[in-house]
Amino acid sequence: MNMNDARHLRWIAALGAAFFACGAAAAELTSPPVAPVAEDVTTGLSPWQIRVRALGVITEDSGSINGVTGSDLSYSDSLIPELDISYFFTDNIAAELILGTTYANINEDGAVGVPVGKAWLLPPTLTLQYHFTDFGAFKPYVGAGINYSLFYNQSEKPGFHNLHVDNHVGAALQVGFDYMVDDHWGVNFDVKKIFLETDWKADHDLLGPVSGKAKIDPWLIGAGVTYRF
């Protein structure tokens, strides 16, 4: 092999190496990027979780006095602090108990047009939830369960005496989400619908004994902080 042939072979080898290097670089540039896999922030954590929320209680404002045509009841809305405790049986299934207390001013806005009284309400609510776990740190859920509404510390406005609102067991529906900022801390938004229709009675100076239905059916709209142990 003469020197010219050797020189030609060296050029061919150099051009081939450059060709393969350029091809590899082009393939790397044109390959679609691989999306990062969202980390499941619940992995390895305790099944216990708590939330502290500010809760708006928005009532339905419906009710009546038996035997009084055109009667109608309304109830004041309120903003309260609320604590809930959750237990995760699996990554998807959890039970939640909410604890809080509020009050409602009761008014007759129809035929009589007078304030009736005030009642405090303790409405512990237990729901069974399904948590969706396919969205990374964003964790929506739905739930359904039971509510027990306990009325206490009831007081009357002038003209009424012996106000009593019956305790009530009803259904509850729920939808909400947590957004976890790390393994333990997150923010929460939650909406519940409580089905609450109960009986009430009182004595009135002019009408005598009165009774009726109180359909409260409140929406519970809350936002707050989540902590997973």
Disulfide bonds with the S-S distance in Angstrom:
none
